[in-house]
């Protein structure tokens, strides 16, 4: 019998109050593990190329010129 099934069988024999206490303690344990787990470092380079299809066929200098012209009203 697997450990999971054995634990589940044992939990079924607990009173409802004991089952709720077990759930609360397991939730707390899991929450601590997830909260304390090291998060992978991210790099700004992951954004490279994001949205490049928006600029497809557009001349960069024309775009900059249009933006600057819009500042002057």
ChimeraX attribute file (.defattr): number of C-alpha atoms within 10 A of each C-alpha:
attribute: neighborCount
match mode: 1-to-1
recipient: residues
	/A:1	5
	/A:2	7
	/A:3	8
	/A:4	9
	/A:5	10
	/A:6	11
	/A:7	10
	/A:8	11
	/A:9	11
	/A:10	10
	/A:11	15
	/A:12	12
	/A:13	10
	/A:14	12
	/A:15	10
	/A:16	11
	/A:17	9
	/A:18	13
	/A:19	14
	/A:20	12
	/A:21	12
	/A:22	14
	/A:23	13
	/A:24	12
	/A:25	12
	/A:26	12
	/A:27	12
	/A:28	12
	/A:29	11
	/A:30	12
	/A:31	12
	/A:32	11
	/A:33	11
	/A:34	11
	/A:35	9
	/A:36	9
	/A:37	9
	/A:38	8
	/A:39	8
	/A:40	6
	/A:41	5
	/A:42	7
	/A:43	8
	/A:44	6
	/A:45	7
	/A:46	8
	/A:47	8
	/A:48	9
	/A:49	8
	/A:50	8
	/A:51	9
	/A:52	8
	/A:53	9
	/A:54	8
	/A:55	10
	/A:56	8
	/A:57	7
	/A:58	10
	/A:59	9
	/A:60	10
	/A:61	9
	/A:62	10
	/A:63	12
	/A:64	11
	/A:65	10
	/A:66	11
	/A:67	11
	/A:68	11
	/A:69	10
	/A:70	9
	/A:71	7
	/A:72	6
	/A:73	5
